[in-house]
Amino acid sequence: MPHLSEPRPTLLLVDDEPTNLQVLRHTLQQHYRLLFAKSGQSALELAHTERPDLILLDIMMPGLSGYEVCKALKQSPQTSAIPVIFVTALTEAANEQQGLELGAVDYITKPFNPHIVQARVRTHLSLVHAQELQETRLQIVQCLGTAAEYKDNETGLHVIRMSHFARTLALAAGYSERAANELLHAAPMHDVGKIGIPDAILRKPGKLTAQEWDVMRQHTVIGARIIGHHPSGLLRLAATIALHHHEKWDGSGYPHGLAGEAIPHAARIVALADVFDALTSVRPYKPAWSVEQALELIRSESGGHFDPELAALFLDCMPEIRQIRERWADAAQPQELFAAA
């Protein structure tokens, strides 16, 4: 059987001097597939047709300069994500600053050291790979979260709305933009454990028996098992939310009967977001409540079901919450379902 190896990353080398291209070729050809362009216009055409993994770009060229090429690349949706490293004889700090402001990721001066070029290329390709892995994990989280909602006979827009509610509340509670966005992307997994609940119970239109409720409550534990144990990051947060989003501030929730600040903060946020959207949405077993009715329940359950501080913040966030409800109403067909608001 032939040995199957990963395809080599593709680099686009742009310089109007053939000698410089030749030096770069000898420096990089062993580990990469190389494309060559001797003008800015040629570079733009190759970038759009070949979609290289990285571009090494000279600045001083006849016709389009490297700056103009970089600007055009970053303005195009097809090429904006391709990292650009300037390779140039210009050494002034202002030149480097201009290149970085246009979107370049690095700046190498001529005459260059081949080992430095190789190291810089490896570094930026590894960053691209890490970003791709992060995006893949995020897509998996979103798909599993939406799958759980469809099994529960709910619209997939529920997980979108409640995730954005959670992000809004997290920001109000003092989360950084990064932390709030991580919560936005972890929240869709809150009910993934429903995949393991029998349909006869999950879709029962009437009231569940005590025995059926015991089975239903297991979706929190099942969800945490599906996501698994992770030392940090998005999946750890998702597992925490799946396990604890039905705990209640007064200790009457499940699966562990945690109370107060023993409940993870992110799970307390998701509990509010999830309940509010469930109450104001149509379900097989109930009509949609009005926003005012749902808010009255949140007020009455402040200190009972819900963290009182978060409940007060949620009420303060109602202008943003109402905008999210309108943007992702059940009849809507959003193009970017989980994009940060």
Residue frames as qw, qx, qy, qz and C-alpha x, y, z in Angstrom:
[[0.000, 0.888, 0.459, 0.000, 0.00, 0.00, 0.00],
 [0.399, 0.540, -0.056, 0.739, 1.44, 3.42, -0.89],
 [0.348, -0.361, -0.475, 0.723, 2.35, 5.74, 1.97],
 [0.008, 0.813, 0.423, 0.400, -0.19, 8.53, 2.34],
 [0.405, -0.233, -0.289, 0.835, 1.19, 11.78, 3.66],
 [0.090, 0.824, 0.378, -0.413, -0.38, 15.17, 4.24],
 [0.532, 0.705, 0.204, 0.423, -0.16, 17.55, 1.27],
 [0.503, -0.119, -0.147, 0.843, 2.58, 20.11, 1.59],
 [0.040, 0.815, 0.320, -0.482, 1.47, 23.67, 2.41],
 [0.531, 0.587, 0.332, 0.514, 1.47, 26.03, -0.56],
 [0.292, -0.651, -0.061, 0.698, 3.48, 29.25, -0.45],
 [0.479, 0.800, 0.253, 0.259, 3.18, 32.11, -2.93],
 [0.545, -0.413, 0.086, 0.725, 6.51, 33.95, -3.38],
 [0.332, 0.884, 0.301, 0.132, 6.22, 37.43, -4.91],
 [0.388, -0.665, 0.224, 0.598, 9.26, 39.44, -6.07],
 [0.587, 0.791, -0.017, -0.175, 10.12, 41.24, -9.30],
 [0.064, 0.731, -0.675, -0.074, 13.79, 40.14, -9.00],
 [0.906, 0.121, -0.374, -0.160, 14.34, 36.55, -10.29],
 [0.413, 0.374, -0.697, 0.451, 17.45, 36.23, -8.12],
 [0.342, -0.273, 0.531, -0.726, 15.43, 36.79, -4.95],
 [0.873, 0.020, -0.022, -0.486, 12.85, 34.22, -6.03],
 [0.759, 0.310, -0.565, 0.090, 15.65, 31.75, -6.70],
 [0.110, 0.351, -0.709, 0.602, 17.07, 32.22, -3.20],
 [0.603, -0.132, 0.369, -0.695, 13.63, 31.72, -1.66],
 [0.881, 0.173, -0.311, -0.313, 13.09, 28.65, -3.81],
 [0.576, 0.299, -0.698, 0.303, 16.29, 27.03, -2.49],
 [0.129, -0.289, 0.606, -0.730, 15.33, 28.00, 1.07],
 [0.582, 0.018, 0.411, -0.701, 11.78, 26.61, 1.04],
 [0.644, 0.250, -0.507, -0.515, 11.34, 24.04, -1.73],
 [0.234, 0.155, -0.948, 0.148, 12.13, 21.00, 0.42],
 [0.047, 0.252, 0.829, -0.496, 9.07, 21.37, 2.64],
 [0.338, 0.565, 0.356, -0.662, 6.56, 23.41, 0.65],
 [0.495, 0.528, 0.580, 0.374, 4.80, 23.60, -2.68],
 [0.212, -0.489, 0.020, 0.846, 5.89, 26.88, -4.20],
 [0.408, 0.772, 0.448, 0.195, 4.16, 29.33, -6.52],
 [0.435, -0.253, 0.094, 0.859, 5.98, 32.30, -8.03],
 [0.248, 0.883, 0.386, 0.097, 4.84, 35.76, -9.13],
 [0.537, 0.021, 0.052, 0.841, 7.01, 38.58, -10.51],
 [0.077, -0.330, -0.134, -0.931, 4.35, 41.31, -10.30],
 [0.278, 0.055, 0.576, -0.766, 1.61, 42.44, -7.98],
 [0.679, 0.192, -0.138, -0.695, -1.13, 41.74, -10.51],
 [0.629, 0.188, -0.746, -0.112, 0.13, 38.21, -11.07],
 [0.095, 0.088, -0.822, 0.554, 0.27, 37.70, -7.32],
 [0.494, 0.101, 0.331, -0.798, -3.39, 38.70, -6.92],
 [0.739, 0.216, -0.398, -0.498, -4.47, 36.37, -9.71],
 [0.516, 0.163, -0.829, 0.140, -2.56, 33.40, -8.25],
 [0.115, -0.073, 0.693, -0.708, -3.85, 34.14, -4.74],
 [0.637, 0.135, 0.153, -0.743, -7.46, 33.95, -5.96],
 [0.792, 0.252, -0.439, -0.341, -7.03, 30.85, -8.12],
 [0.615, 0.211, -0.724, 0.231, -4.63, 28.83, -5.94],
 [0.619, -0.709, -0.038, -0.336, -5.51, 30.00, -2.42],
 [0.559, 0.341, -0.618, 0.436, -1.99, 29.55, -0.98],
 [0.651, -0.553, -0.478, 0.204, -1.53, 28.91, 2.73],
 [0.401, -0.742, -0.017, 0.537, 0.89, 31.84, 3.10],
 [0.540, 0.779, 0.108, 0.300, 2.32, 34.64, 0.94],
 [0.557, -0.452, 0.075, 0.692, 5.86, 36.06, 1.05],
 [0.344, 0.851, 0.357, 0.173, 5.56, 39.47, -0.57],
 [0.482, 0.017, 0.033, 0.875, 8.14, 42.02, -1.74],
 [0.024, 0.768, 0.373, -0.519, 7.21, 45.69, -1.28],
 [0.084, 0.695, -0.278, -0.658, 9.13, 47.63, -3.92],
 [0.509, 0.209, 0.767, 0.331, 7.82, 46.36, -7.26],
 [0.094, 0.074, -0.369, -0.922, 6.90, 48.11, -10.52],
 [0.427, -0.369, -0.639, -0.522, 3.17, 48.51, -11.06],
 [0.677, -0.638, -0.195, -0.311, 1.35, 47.42, -7.92],
 [0.054, 0.576, -0.676, 0.456, 3.52, 47.74, -4.82],
 [0.364, -0.091, -0.901, 0.219, 3.51, 45.12, -2.10],
 [0.143, 0.183, 0.511, -0.827, 1.47, 47.47, 0.07],
 [0.539, 0.192, -0.183, -0.799, -1.20, 47.74, -2.63],
 [0.551, 0.054, -0.804, -0.215, -1.22, 43.97, -3.13],
 [0.188, -0.116, -0.834, 0.506, -1.61, 43.35, 0.60],
 [0.311, 0.197, 0.281, -0.886, -4.44, 45.86, 0.84],
 [0.609, 0.152, -0.441, -0.641, -6.26, 44.20, -2.09],
 [0.446, 0.009, -0.893, 0.056, -5.79, 40.75, -0.55],
 [0.057, -0.178, -0.732, 0.655, -7.25, 41.84, 2.78],
 [0.408, 0.215, 0.076, -0.884, -10.24, 43.50, 1.13],
 [0.606, 0.113, -0.611, -0.497, -11.27, 40.33, -0.70],
 [0.797, -0.307, 0.306, -0.420, -13.31, 37.70, 1.22],
 [0.959, 0.233, -0.161, 0.003, -11.59, 34.98, -0.82],
 [0.699, 0.354, -0.356, 0.509, -8.06, 35.96, 0.25],
 [0.237, -0.809, 0.172, -0.510, -8.39, 38.03, 3.41],
 [0.834, -0.515, 0.171, -0.105, -7.48, 35.13, 5.71],
 [0.875, 0.276, -0.135, 0.374, -4.21, 34.27, 3.92],
 [0.507, -0.765, 0.052, 0.393, -1.29, 35.42, 6.10],
 [0.562, 0.766, -0.058, 0.305, 1.17, 37.78, 4.39],
 [0.657, -0.553, 0.088, 0.505, 4.84, 38.18, 5.32],
 [0.355, 0.925, -0.129, -0.029, 6.67, 41.11, 3.78],
 [0.809, -0.187, 0.218, 0.512, 10.20, 40.31, 2.55],
 [0.313, 0.915, 0.129, 0.219, 11.86, 43.60, 1.70],
 [0.606, 0.201, -0.202, 0.742, 15.02, 45.70, 1.72],
 [0.184, -0.720, -0.027, -0.669, 13.14, 48.55, 3.44],
 [0.559, -0.110, -0.670, 0.476, 14.32, 48.79, 7.02],
 [0.121, -0.316, 0.208, -0.918, 12.65, 51.91, 8.41],
 [0.100, 0.213, 0.840, -0.488, 10.29, 51.35, 11.35],
 [0.444, 0.382, 0.122, -0.801, 7.63, 53.37, 9.52],
 [0.484, 0.262, -0.676, -0.490, 7.73, 50.91, 6.61],
 [0.211, -0.052, -0.962, 0.167, 7.24, 47.98, 8.97],
 [0.218, 0.308, 0.580, -0.722, 4.40, 49.73, 10.77],
 [0.492, 0.338, -0.216, -0.773, 2.65, 50.49, 7.50],
 [0.436, 0.144, -0.843, -0.281, 2.85, 46.86, 6.42],
 [0.106, -0.168, -0.902, 0.384, 1.50, 45.59, 9.73],
 [0.314, 0.340, 0.334, -0.821, -1.35, 48.11, 9.68],
 [0.525, 0.280, -0.455, -0.662, -2.35, 46.80, 6.24],
 [0.918, -0.097, 0.082, -0.375, -2.74, 43.32, 7.71],
 [0.629, 0.429, -0.633, 0.141, 0.65, 41.63, 7.25],
 [0.853, -0.502, -0.135, -0.052, 1.60, 39.20, 10.01],
 [0.742, -0.443, 0.186, 0.468, 5.38, 39.61, 9.83],
 [0.318, 0.933, -0.165, -0.037, 8.23, 41.55, 8.23],
 [0.847, -0.214, 0.257, 0.414, 11.59, 40.07, 7.09],
 [0.131, 0.908, -0.229, -0.326, 14.37, 42.33, 5.80],
 [0.880, 0.397, -0.003, 0.263, 16.78, 41.58, 2.96],
 [0.560, 0.238, -0.775, -0.169, 19.34, 40.20, 2.72],
 [0.775, -0.404, 0.125, -0.469, 17.64, 37.53, 4.78],
 [0.173, -0.389, 0.894, -0.138, 18.90, 34.55, 6.74],
 [0.540, -0.025, -0.721, -0.434, 17.40, 31.33, 5.29],
 [0.316, -0.195, -0.864, 0.340, 16.98, 29.87, 8.78],
 [0.148, 0.254, 0.379, -0.877, 14.99, 32.93, 9.89],
 [0.490, 0.125, -0.388, -0.770, 12.76, 32.68, 6.82],
 [0.498, -0.082, -0.853, -0.135, 12.11, 28.99, 7.49],
 [0.173, -0.229, -0.753, 0.591, 11.35, 29.64, 11.17],
 [0.279, 0.225, 0.151, -0.921, 8.95, 32.50, 10.44],
 [0.535, 0.057, -0.578, -0.614, 7.10, 30.47, 7.81],
 [0.420, -0.148, -0.886, 0.125, 6.75, 27.49, 10.18],
 [0.019, -0.213, -0.581, 0.785, 5.46, 29.74, 12.96],
 [0.400, 0.218, 0.002, -0.890, 2.75, 31.39, 10.92],
 [0.556, 0.017, -0.713, -0.427, 1.62, 28.16, 9.28],
 [0.307, -0.176, -0.869, 0.345, 1.29, 26.60, 12.74],
 [0.173, 0.236, 0.379, -0.878, -0.89, 29.54, 13.82],
 [0.526, 0.130, -0.394, -0.742, -3.12, 28.99, 10.78],
 [0.497, -0.053, -0.862, -0.084, -3.39, 25.29, 11.65],
 [0.112, -0.200, -0.738, 0.635, -4.30, 26.10, 15.26],
 [0.356, 0.214, 0.095, -0.905, -7.03, 28.48, 14.10],
 [0.562, 0.072, -0.629, -0.532, -8.44, 25.84, 11.76],
 [0.371, -0.129, -0.893, 0.220, -8.58, 23.32, 14.61],
 [0.083, 0.230, 0.518, -0.820, -10.38, 25.83, 16.81],
 [0.479, 0.186, -0.197, -0.835, -12.92, 26.56, 14.09],
 [0.524, 0.005, -0.809, -0.267, -13.49, 22.82, 13.53],
 [0.205, -0.197, -0.828, 0.483, -14.11, 22.22, 17.24],
 [0.243, 0.243, 0.255, -0.904, -16.52, 25.14, 17.29],
 [0.532, 0.119, -0.483, -0.685, -18.45, 23.78, 14.33],
 [0.436, -0.095, -0.895, 0.027, -18.75, 20.38, 16.02],
 [0.025, -0.236, -0.650, 0.722, -20.08, 21.99, 19.20],
 [0.386, 0.233, -0.015, -0.893, -22.66, 23.95, 17.24],
 [0.534, 0.067, -0.692, -0.481, -23.79, 20.94, 15.22],
 [0.340, -0.167, -0.892, 0.247, -24.24, 18.74, 18.29],
 [0.100, 0.250, 0.478, -0.836, -26.12, 21.47, 20.11],
 [0.486, 0.203, -0.226, -0.820, -28.50, 21.99, 17.22],
 [0.471, 0.010, -0.851, -0.232, -28.96, 18.21, 16.78],
 [0.128, -0.212, -0.828, 0.504, -30.11, 17.92, 20.40],
 [0.301, 0.286, 0.233, -0.879, -32.70, 20.65, 19.88],
 [0.538, 0.161, -0.516, -0.647, -34.13, 18.98, 16.78],
 [0.367, -0.085, -0.924, 0.065, -34.44, 15.68, 18.65],
 [0.015, -0.318, -0.657, 0.684, -36.37, 17.57, 21.30],
 [0.174, 0.667, 0.675, 0.264, -38.79, 18.74, 18.58],
 [0.129, -0.848, -0.145, 0.494, -37.65, 22.33, 19.04],
 [0.533, 0.832, -0.017, 0.154, -36.43, 24.81, 16.48],
 [0.770, 0.041, -0.131, 0.624, -32.66, 25.11, 16.23],
 [0.105, 0.689, -0.007, 0.717, -33.14, 28.84, 16.70],
 [0.671, -0.721, -0.139, -0.102, -33.71, 28.22, 20.42],
 [0.810, -0.289, -0.010, 0.511, -30.02, 27.45, 20.97],
 [0.416, 0.431, 0.116, 0.793, -29.06, 30.52, 18.98],
 [0.259, -0.785, -0.145, -0.543, -31.29, 32.88, 20.93],
 [0.745, -0.663, -0.073, 0.016, -30.44, 31.53, 24.36],
 [0.782, -0.025, -0.001, 0.623, -26.72, 31.54, 23.51],
 [0.230, 0.529, 0.074, 0.814, -26.89, 35.21, 22.58],
 [0.518, -0.772, -0.147, -0.338, -28.94, 35.93, 25.71],
 [0.850, -0.415, -0.081, 0.314, -26.17, 34.23, 27.71],
 [0.590, 0.235, 0.026, 0.772, -23.47, 36.29, 26.01],
 [0.080, -0.716, -0.127, -0.682, -25.34, 39.53, 26.68],
 [0.687, -0.703, -0.097, -0.155, -25.81, 38.65, 30.35],
 [0.847, -0.160, -0.067, 0.502, -22.16, 37.57, 30.68],
 [0.371, 0.454, 0.018, 0.810, -20.97, 40.95, 29.40],
 [0.360, -0.746, -0.095, -0.552, -23.28, 42.70, 31.86],
 [0.843, -0.531, -0.073, 0.044, -21.83, 40.53, 34.64],
 [0.254, -0.863, 0.403, 0.171, -18.30, 41.69, 33.81],
 [0.853, 0.053, 0.426, 0.297, -17.04, 38.98, 31.47],
 [0.132, -0.506, 0.457, 0.720, -14.44, 40.04, 28.91],
 [0.633, 0.467, -0.238, -0.570, -15.41, 39.96, 25.22],
 [0.361, 0.351, -0.856, -0.117, -13.36, 36.80, 24.78],
 [0.118, 0.022, 0.910, -0.398, -14.93, 35.02, 27.78],
 [0.541, 0.366, 0.342, -0.676, -18.43, 36.09, 26.75],
 [0.599, 0.457, -0.457, -0.472, -17.87, 34.80, 23.21],
 [0.182, 0.216, -0.956, 0.073, -16.61, 31.49, 24.58],
 [0.335, 0.210, 0.735, -0.550, -19.83, 31.21, 26.58],
 [0.579, 0.452, -0.091, -0.672, -21.80, 32.05, 23.42],
 [0.556, 0.393, -0.671, -0.294, -20.22, 29.09, 21.67],
 [0.082, 0.114, -0.949, 0.281, -20.40, 26.65, 24.59],
 [0.456, 0.107, 0.451, -0.760, -24.04, 27.32, 25.50],
 [0.690, 0.213, -0.368, -0.587, -25.54, 25.46, 22.47],
 [0.485, 0.145, -0.861, 0.050, -24.34, 22.21, 24.04],
 [0.333, -0.294, 0.537, -0.717, -26.39, 22.68, 27.20],
 [0.796, 0.042, 0.342, -0.498, -29.01, 20.06, 26.27],
 [0.439, 0.447, -0.726, -0.284, -26.88, 17.69, 24.18],
 [0.159, -0.137, 0.937, -0.280, -27.65, 14.95, 26.70],
 [0.668, 0.274, 0.302, -0.623, -31.23, 14.82, 25.44],
 [0.523, 0.414, -0.660, -0.346, -29.84, 12.71, 22.61],
 [0.220, 0.137, -0.949, 0.182, -29.78, 9.91, 25.18],
 [0.399, 0.136, 0.580, -0.697, -33.37, 10.33, 26.40],
 [0.272, 0.308, 0.889, 0.204, -36.06, 8.06, 24.88],
 [0.090, -0.212, -0.387, -0.893, -38.35, 9.85, 22.44],
 [0.402, -0.555, -0.701, -0.197, -41.45, 8.62, 24.28],
 [0.432, -0.635, -0.381, 0.514, -40.39, 10.73, 27.25],
 [0.302, -0.210, 0.145, 0.919, -38.70, 13.58, 25.42],
 [0.144, -0.128, -0.456, -0.869, -41.65, 14.28, 23.12],
 [0.142, -0.492, -0.845, 0.153, -44.50, 13.40, 25.47],
 [0.048, -0.555, -0.251, -0.792, -47.12, 16.16, 25.10],
 [0.594, -0.699, -0.269, -0.294, -48.57, 15.66, 28.57],
 [0.370, -0.782, 0.416, -0.279, -47.15, 15.79, 32.08],
 [0.529, 0.346, -0.764, 0.134, -44.31, 13.39, 32.87],
 [0.831, -0.482, -0.269, -0.075, -44.68, 10.82, 35.63],
 [0.471, -0.809, 0.351, 0.015, -42.25, 10.83, 38.55],
 [0.819, -0.126, 0.470, 0.303, -40.38, 7.91, 36.98],
 [0.602, 0.650, 0.262, 0.383, -40.21, 9.67, 33.62],
 [0.058, -0.976, 0.138, -0.160, -38.85, 12.80, 35.31],
 [0.694, -0.551, 0.418, 0.200, -36.09, 10.72, 36.86],
 [0.754, 0.237, 0.433, 0.434, -35.10, 9.62, 33.36],
 [0.318, 0.882, 0.170, 0.304, -35.38, 13.15, 31.93],
 [0.340, -0.917, 0.206, 0.038, -33.12, 14.58, 34.61],
 [0.814, -0.230, 0.381, 0.374, -30.37, 12.26, 33.47],
 [0.610, 0.716, 0.160, 0.299, -29.85, 14.38, 30.34],
 [0.120, -0.950, 0.277, -0.079, -27.52, 16.63, 32.33],
 [0.641, -0.479, 0.584, 0.137, -25.22, 13.75, 33.28],
 [0.787, 0.350, 0.453, 0.231, -25.46, 12.22, 29.80],
 [0.366, 0.920, 0.011, 0.142, -24.54, 15.57, 28.24],
 [0.282, -0.838, 0.467, 0.024, -21.43, 15.91, 30.37],
 [0.749, -0.172, 0.615, 0.178, -20.41, 12.36, 29.43],
 [0.692, 0.629, 0.306, 0.178, -20.92, 13.04, 25.71],
 [0.195, 0.950, -0.198, 0.142, -18.72, 16.13, 25.83],
 [0.863, 0.067, -0.323, 0.383, -16.15, 14.38, 28.03],
 [0.552, -0.747, -0.037, 0.369, -13.44, 15.58, 30.38],
 [0.563, 0.628, 0.009, 0.538, -11.19, 18.37, 29.14],
 [0.558, -0.275, -0.325, 0.712, -8.54, 20.28, 31.10],
 [0.044, -0.502, -0.100, 0.858, -9.54, 23.69, 29.79],
 [0.018, 0.086, -0.554, -0.828, -11.16, 25.65, 27.01],
 [0.507, -0.017, -0.250, -0.825, -14.46, 25.59, 25.19],
 [0.663, -0.121, -0.701, -0.235, -15.31, 21.91, 25.69],
 [0.315, -0.138, -0.734, 0.586, -14.64, 22.05, 29.42],
 [0.232, 0.097, 0.212, -0.944, -16.99, 25.03, 29.69],
 [0.596, -0.021, -0.476, -0.646, -19.60, 23.21, 27.56],
 [0.553, -0.136, -0.816, 0.100, -19.42, 20.13, 29.82],
 [0.114, -0.135, -0.582, 0.794, -19.83, 22.28, 32.94],
 [0.405, 0.074, -0.034, -0.911, -22.89, 24.00, 31.49],
 [0.616, -0.050, -0.669, -0.413, -24.46, 20.72, 30.32],
 [0.464, -0.151, -0.812, 0.321, -24.06, 19.20, 33.78],
 [0.216, -0.319, -0.560, 0.734, -25.16, 22.14, 35.92],
 [0.107, -0.174, -0.237, -0.950, -27.63, 24.33, 34.01],
 [0.553, -0.492, -0.515, -0.432, -30.59, 22.82, 35.90],
 [0.446, -0.258, -0.590, 0.622, -29.15, 23.49, 39.35],
 [0.165, -0.836, -0.340, -0.398, -31.07, 26.15, 41.29],
 [0.098, 0.618, -0.365, 0.689, -29.83, 28.92, 43.55],
 [0.609, -0.486, 0.291, -0.555, -31.81, 27.55, 46.52],
 [0.176, -0.366, 0.910, -0.088, -30.40, 24.03, 46.09],
 [0.703, 0.214, 0.530, -0.423, -33.59, 22.42, 44.78],
 [0.608, 0.597, -0.341, -0.395, -32.24, 21.71, 41.29],
 [0.935, -0.064, 0.339, 0.085, -30.49, 18.71, 39.76],
 [0.829, -0.056, -0.550, -0.082, -28.42, 16.59, 39.25],
 [0.560, 0.065, -0.602, 0.566, -26.40, 17.37, 42.42],
 [0.398, -0.808, -0.434, 0.012, -28.58, 19.80, 44.35],
 [0.485, 0.032, -0.142, 0.862, -25.89, 22.50, 44.36],
 [0.121, -0.892, -0.426, 0.087, -26.83, 25.84, 45.88],
 [0.172, -0.937, 0.058, 0.300, -25.71, 29.45, 45.58],
 [0.194, 0.838, -0.467, -0.205, -22.17, 30.11, 44.48],
 [0.572, -0.243, 0.776, 0.104, -21.38, 26.40, 44.46],
 [0.694, 0.572, 0.436, 0.023, -23.13, 26.38, 41.08],
 [0.517, -0.035, 0.328, 0.790, -20.66, 27.35, 38.34],
 [0.106, 0.546, 0.112, -0.823, -21.28, 30.94, 37.29],
 [0.186, 0.194, -0.635, -0.724, -21.60, 30.15, 33.57],
 [0.149, -0.311, -0.932, -0.115, -24.27, 27.54, 34.36],
 [0.008, 0.586, 0.546, -0.599, -26.22, 30.14, 36.36],
 [0.163, 0.437, -0.246, -0.850, -26.14, 32.46, 33.35],
 [0.220, 0.022, -0.828, -0.515, -27.30, 29.74, 30.96],
 [0.025, -0.408, -0.874, 0.261, -30.10, 28.73, 33.34],
 [0.168, 0.600, 0.270, -0.734, -31.62, 32.21, 33.05],
 [0.222, 0.398, -0.501, -0.736, -31.14, 32.42, 29.29],
 [0.132, -0.057, -0.956, -0.256, -32.55, 28.94, 28.69],
 [0.049, 0.489, 0.787, -0.372, -35.62, 29.33, 30.89],
 [0.202, 0.566, 0.082, -0.795, -36.51, 32.74, 29.46],
 [0.286, 0.293, -0.619, -0.670, -36.40, 31.50, 25.88],
 [0.104, -0.180, -0.977, -0.056, -38.24, 28.28, 26.71],
 [0.113, 0.522, 0.632, -0.562, -41.02, 30.24, 28.41],
 [0.278, 0.627, -0.017, -0.727, -41.44, 32.71, 25.54],
 [0.231, 0.286, -0.768, -0.525, -41.41, 30.00, 22.83],
 [0.845, 0.005, -0.075, -0.529, -44.11, 27.58, 21.71],
 [0.091, -0.314, 0.943, -0.067, -43.64, 24.00, 22.89],
 [0.407, -0.166, -0.815, -0.377, -45.74, 20.88, 22.21],
 [0.383, -0.433, -0.766, 0.282, -46.93, 20.99, 25.81],
 [0.148, -0.707, -0.372, 0.583, -47.61, 24.76, 26.13],
 [0.373, 0.858, 0.217, 0.280, -48.20, 28.02, 24.25],
 [0.483, 0.305, -0.207, 0.794, -45.62, 30.80, 24.31],
 [0.311, -0.724, -0.416, 0.454, -45.67, 33.07, 27.33],
 [0.217, 0.940, 0.050, 0.258, -45.49, 36.81, 26.83],
 [0.488, 0.413, -0.405, 0.653, -42.20, 38.52, 27.65],
 [0.318, -0.560, 0.250, -0.723, -43.89, 40.24, 30.58],
 [0.910, -0.316, -0.048, -0.263, -45.08, 36.90, 32.01],
 [0.867, 0.151, -0.302, 0.366, -41.61, 35.42, 31.70],
 [0.230, 0.510, -0.354, 0.749, -40.01, 38.43, 33.38],
 [0.600, -0.535, 0.129, -0.580, -42.50, 38.20, 36.24],
 [0.973, -0.167, -0.157, 0.027, -41.45, 34.59, 36.80],
 [0.645, 0.336, -0.334, 0.600, -37.78, 35.59, 36.81],
 [0.155, -0.589, 0.273, -0.745, -38.53, 38.27, 39.41],
 [0.800, -0.421, 0.060, -0.423, -40.46, 35.83, 41.58],
 [0.980, -0.048, -0.103, 0.162, -37.74, 33.17, 41.29],
 [0.304, 0.713, -0.399, 0.489, -34.85, 35.54, 42.04],
 [0.260, -0.495, 0.664, -0.498, -33.12, 33.90, 44.99],
 [0.847, -0.009, 0.426, -0.317, -35.07, 30.69, 44.37],
 [0.885, 0.369, 0.229, 0.167, -34.37, 29.25, 40.94],
 [0.575, 0.677, -0.013, 0.460, -32.05, 32.04, 39.85],
 [0.534, -0.130, -0.214, 0.808, -28.97, 33.85, 41.12],
 [0.006, -0.865, -0.424, 0.266, -30.52, 37.14, 42.36],
 [0.190, -0.647, 0.262, 0.690, -27.66, 39.29, 41.08],
 [0.178, -0.024, 0.761, 0.623, -27.87, 37.75, 37.61],
 [0.118, 0.645, 0.754, 0.049, -31.66, 37.99, 37.60],
 [0.034, -0.853, -0.179, 0.488, -31.44, 41.74, 38.23],
 [0.171, -0.466, 0.523, 0.693, -28.82, 42.12, 35.47],
 [0.235, 0.272, 0.852, 0.382, -31.00, 40.14, 33.07],
 [0.103, 0.818, 0.541, -0.165, -33.88, 42.55, 33.64],
 [0.108, -0.782, 0.148, 0.596, -31.51, 45.46, 32.95],
 [0.231, -0.256, 0.725, 0.596, -30.48, 43.79, 29.66],
 [0.505, 0.490, 0.683, -0.194, -34.02, 43.58, 28.27],
 [0.398, 0.778, -0.120, -0.471, -33.49, 46.10, 25.44],
 [0.110, 0.520, -0.795, -0.293, -30.70, 43.90, 24.04],
 [0.349, 0.067, 0.927, -0.122, -32.65, 40.71, 24.81],
 [0.542, 0.613, 0.403, -0.409, -35.66, 41.97, 22.87],
 [0.341, 0.722, -0.426, -0.425, -33.43, 42.81, 19.88],
 [0.088, -0.305, 0.940, 0.125, -32.03, 39.27, 19.91],
 [0.467, 0.320, 0.777, -0.275, -35.56, 37.79, 20.01],
 [0.518, 0.729, 0.100, -0.436, -36.56, 39.88, 17.00],
 [0.180, 0.662, -0.641, -0.345, -33.38, 39.10, 15.08],
 [0.159, 0.178, -0.965, -0.113, -33.74, 35.35, 15.53],
 [0.681, 0.059, 0.295, -0.667, -37.49, 34.85, 15.66],
 [0.651, -0.012, 0.759, 0.000, -38.58, 31.30, 14.80],
 [0.680, 0.658, 0.316, -0.069, -39.66, 32.32, 11.29],
 [0.100, 0.886, -0.377, -0.251, -36.25, 33.87, 10.51],
 [0.948, 0.215, 0.045, 0.232, -33.56, 32.24, 8.38],
 [0.244, -0.899, 0.287, 0.224, -30.27, 33.73, 9.68],
 [0.719, 0.611, -0.320, 0.092, -27.12, 33.49, 7.57],
 [0.385, 0.408, -0.658, 0.502, -24.61, 33.52, 10.42],
 [0.662, -0.548, -0.457, -0.229, -26.37, 31.77, 13.26],
 [0.742, -0.531, -0.232, 0.337, -23.65, 31.90, 15.90],
 [0.422, 0.484, -0.082, 0.762, -21.84, 35.11, 14.91],
 [0.314, -0.372, -0.493, 0.721, -21.19, 37.32, 17.91],
 [0.081, 0.876, 0.473, 0.041, -23.72, 40.13, 18.22]]
